[in-house]
């Protein structure tokens, strides 16, 4: 089912403080260059380890049901490096998998039943080749980058086939100690630098509050729609250590540490453009975070949920309407 693809990495990126950004939307504040795609590919591995696969084992039956047709169609909204839809295409060879993102950025052999569409998802989802709609829509680390998540939910509902499933996941706000107690944020401008707290919590608060301006959680997102929730879970992931009784904890901790360091540096162009903190303050902050990761046992949290679209109920026509 695999075919050699052409180099599908876009050179049409705009430069921002030395990083390549997409050219379709100013809303997405992270780069779209090779370095960022490598980070997202590694992050994909982290998600798989954390939830137990391309989706949680608890969703095996609903996913199998949704993809039980002759040629089911899968859409990954905000596919990034395209790792998730490509692996879904391999797992379900009778399916047609579609990856959608702002920039073309992968250059590897991809399954022949995979298709990429470049578009701005804030304008809506691409039309499905099946008039009935998509059988499964997946969106990971996407909705917080959209100006109107409620509008995105309406797009999802309209694009899903009756009986189709929507899977959505993202990092959630908060940095926690090893006892899973949330820590207060720290900033370079704090008067007393010896106060307890977490440097990354401050960075995260700045990023979410000032840069992307969207703190809507996964469950709150689903509440804005009419889909029926079937699954919701918060996952605690260790950062730079194995965690307490965390399955695959050592690998997860290492991946999360490297991913976080790369994410922090990926966010520098947006934070420098924002101007709230100087380059010297941001460099100090980054050094303080990296020291913190070495000395504290921290957890970050990620949320994942799923919902289904109610199937259409077919009723027999009124005999009076039959000619």
C-alpha positions in Angstrom: 0.0 0.0 0.0 3.0 2.3 0.0 4.3 4.5 -2.8 7.3 6.7 -3.1 6.3 10.3 -2.7 7.9 13.5 -4.0 9.6 15.9 -1.6 6.5 17.5 -0.1 8.2 20.0 2.1 7.2 23.6 1.3 9.8 26.2 0.7 7.0 28.8 0.8 7.7 29.8 4.5 8.1 33.3 5.9 11.1 34.0 8.1 10.5 35.2 11.7 13.6 35.5 13.9 15.3 32.7 12.0 12.4 30.2 11.9 10.1 29.4 9.0 6.4 30.2 9.5 3.4 29.2 7.4 2.1 31.8 4.9 -1.6 31.0 5.1 -2.5 32.2 8.6 -1.0 34.5 11.3 -3.1 32.7 13.9 -0.8 29.7 14.2 2.2 31.0 16.2 4.6 28.1 15.9 7.0 27.4 13.0 6.3 25.1 10.1 10.0 24.3 9.2 11.8 21.0 9.3 13.0 21.4 12.9 9.4 21.8 14.0 8.2 18.8 12.0 10.8 16.7 13.6 9.5 17.8 17.0 5.9 17.0 16.0 7.0 13.5 14.8 8.6 12.8 18.2 5.6 14.3 20.0 3.4 11.8 18.0 5.5 9.0 19.5 4.9 10.4 23.0 1.1 10.5 22.4 1.1 6.9 21.3 3.0 5.8 24.4 0.8 7.9 26.6 -2.7 6.8 25.4 -1.7 3.3 24.3 -1.7 3.6 20.5 -3.0 5.8 17.7 -6.1 6.2 20.0 -6.9 4.8 23.4 -7.7 1.0 23.6 -11.1 2.0 25.1 -12.0 3.4 21.7 -11.2 0.3 19.7 -14.8 -0.8 19.3 -16.3 2.6 18.4 -13.5 3.3 15.9 -13.9 -0.1 14.4 -17.6 0.5 14.1 -17.1 4.0 12.5 -14.6 2.6 10.0 -16.6 -0.6 9.2 -17.8 0.5 5.8 -16.3 -0.5 2.4 -14.1 2.6 2.0 -14.2 4.7 5.2 -12.7 8.2 5.1 -10.5 9.6 7.9 -9.6 13.3 8.3 -6.7 14.5 10.5 -7.3 18.2 11.0 -3.9 19.9 11.7 -1.9 16.9 10.7 1.6 18.5 11.3 4.2 16.0 10.2 1.4 13.6 8.9 2.5 10.8 11.2 -0.9 10.1 12.6 -2.9 9.9 9.4 -0.2 8.0 7.6 -0.1 5.3 10.3 -3.9 5.2 10.3 -3.8 4.6 6.5 -1.5 1.7 7.1 -3.6 0.3 10.0 -6.8 0.6 7.9 -5.7 -0.2 4.3 -9.3 -0.1 3.0 -9.7 3.5 4.3 -8.8 6.8 2.6 -6.9 9.0 5.0 -6.7 12.8 4.5 -4.2 15.0 6.3 -4.9 18.8 6.4 -2.6 21.6 7.5 -1.4 25.1 6.8 1.9 24.0 5.3 3.2 21.1 3.2 6.0 19.6 5.2 6.8 15.9 4.8 9.2 14.1 2.6 9.0 10.4 3.1 7.3 7.4 1.7 3.6 7.5 2.4 0.8 5.0 2.0 -1.0 5.2 -1.4 -4.3 5.6 0.5 -3.1 8.9 2.1 -3.9 12.4 0.7 -2.7 15.8 1.8 -4.7 19.0 1.5 -3.2 22.4 2.3 -5.7 24.8 3.7 -6.6 27.1 6.6 -8.9 25.1 8.9 -10.3 28.3 10.5 -12.1 28.7 7.2 -13.7 25.2 7.4 -12.9 21.6 6.7 -12.3 20.4 3.2 -15.3 18.8 1.5 -15.4 15.0 1.9 -15.4 12.9 -1.3 -18.3 11.0 0.3 -21.4 13.2 0.4 -22.4 11.6 3.6 -19.3 12.9 5.3 -16.1 11.7 7.1 -16.3 8.5 9.2 -13.6 9.7 11.6 -12.2 13.2 12.3 -9.1 13.6 14.4 -7.7 16.9 15.8 -4.7 17.0 18.1 -3.1 20.2 19.4 -5.3 22.2 17.0 -8.3 23.9 18.5 -6.3 26.2 20.9 -4.7 27.8 17.8 -8.1 28.7 16.3 -9.8 32.1 16.8 -13.2 30.5 17.0 -13.2 26.9 18.4 -17.0 26.9 18.5 -17.1 27.5 14.7 -14.6 24.6 14.3 -16.9 22.3 16.2 -19.8 23.3 13.9 -17.6 22.4 10.9 -16.8 19.0 12.5 -20.4 18.3 13.2 -21.4 19.2 9.6 -18.6 17.2 8.1 -19.0 14.0 10.1 -21.1 11.2 8.8 -24.0 10.1 11.1 -22.5 7.6 13.4 -19.0 9.1 12.8 -16.5 9.6 15.6 -14.5 12.8 16.6 -11.3 12.3 18.5 -9.6 15.4 20.0 -6.5 15.9 22.2 -4.3 18.6 23.5 -2.0 19.7 26.2 -3.8 21.2 29.2 -2.7 24.2 31.3 -0.7 23.5 34.4 2.6 22.2 35.8 2.4 19.7 38.6 4.9 18.3 41.2 5.4 14.6 41.7 2.4 14.5 44.0 0.3 16.0 41.2 -0.2 19.2 43.0 -0.4 22.2 40.6 2.4 24.7 40.9 2.0 28.4 40.6 3.8 30.2 37.6 7.1 32.0 38.0 8.3 34.9 35.8 11.6 36.7 35.3 10.0 39.8 36.7 9.1 38.2 40.0 10.4 40.4 42.9 11.6 37.3 44.9 13.2 34.7 42.7 13.3 32.2 45.6 9.5 31.8 45.7 8.2 28.3 45.1 6.6 27.6 41.8 7.5 26.4 38.3 9.2 28.4 35.6 7.5 26.4 32.9 4.1 27.2 34.4 4.8 30.9 33.8 6.0 30.3 30.3 2.9 28.2 29.6 0.6 30.9 31.1 2.3 33.6 28.9 2.0 31.5 25.8 -1.6 30.6 26.3 -2.8 33.9 27.6 -0.8 36.4 25.5 0.2 34.5 22.4 -2.6 32.2 21.4 -5.3 33.7 23.7 -7.3 30.5 24.0 -7.6 28.4 27.2 -10.6 26.3 26.1 -10.1 22.8 27.4 -11.1 19.6 25.5 -14.3 18.9 27.5 -15.4 22.6 27.2 -14.8 22.4 23.4 -17.1 19.4 23.1 -19.7 21.1 25.2 -20.0 23.7 22.5 -21.2 21.1 20.0 -24.0 18.6 19.7 -21.9 15.5 19.5 -22.4 12.8 22.2 -19.2 12.3 24.3 -18.1 8.7 24.8 -14.6 9.1 26.3 -12.6 11.6 28.2 -9.3 11.2 30.1 -6.5 13.4 31.6 -3.0 11.9 31.3 -0.1 12.8 33.5 3.2 12.7 31.7 6.6 13.0 33.5 9.2 15.5 32.4 12.7 14.2 32.4 12.1 11.3 34.8 10.1 8.0 34.8 7.2 9.2 36.9 5.6 7.2 39.7 4.1 4.0 38.3 3.8 5.4 34.8 3.8 2.8 32.0 6.6 3.6 29.6 7.6 6.3 32.0 11.3 6.4 31.2 10.8 6.9 27.5 7.9 9.3 28.0 9.9 11.4 30.4 12.8 11.7 28.0 10.5 12.5 25.0 8.5 15.1 27.0 11.7 16.8 28.2 13.2 17.1 24.7 9.8 18.1 23.3 9.4 20.8 25.9 12.8 22.2 25.3 12.2 22.3 21.5 8.7 23.8 22.0 10.1 26.6 24.2 12.6 27.5 21.5 9.9 27.2 18.7 7.8 29.7 20.6 10.6 32.3 20.7 9.7 34.1 17.4 6.2 34.8 18.7 7.3 35.9 22.2 10.0 38.2 20.7 7.4 39.7 18.4 5.1 40.1 21.3 7.7 42.3 23.1 6.4 41.8 26.6 9.8 40.3 27.7 13.2 41.2 26.3 15.5 38.7 24.6 17.7 38.7 27.8 14.8 38.0 30.0 13.6 35.1 27.7 17.1 33.6 27.6 17.3 33.8 31.4 13.8 32.2 31.6 14.8 29.3 29.3 18.0 28.6 31.3 15.9 28.7 34.5 13.4 26.2 33.0 16.1 23.8 31.9 17.7 23.9 35.4 14.3 23.3 36.9 13.8 20.2 34.7 17.0 18.8 36.1 16.2 19.4 39.8 12.4 18.9 40.1 10.2 15.9 39.3 7.4 17.5 37.3 4.4 16.3 35.4 2.5 17.9 32.5 -1.0 16.9 31.6 -2.6 16.1 28.3 -6.4 15.6 27.6 -8.0 13.4 25.1 -11.7 12.9 24.4 -14.0 11.4 21.8 -17.6 12.0 20.8 -19.9 10.5 18.2 -22.5 12.0 15.9 -26.0 10.5 16.4 -27.0 8.2 13.5 -29.9 9.2 11.4 -33.1 7.5 12.5 -35.0 6.3 9.5 -38.8 6.3 9.9 -41.3 4.6 7.6 -43.1 7.1 5.4 -46.7 7.9 6.3 -49.0 5.8 4.2 -50.9 8.9 3.2 -47.7 10.2 1.5 -47.4 7.1 -0.7 -48.9 7.6 -4.2 
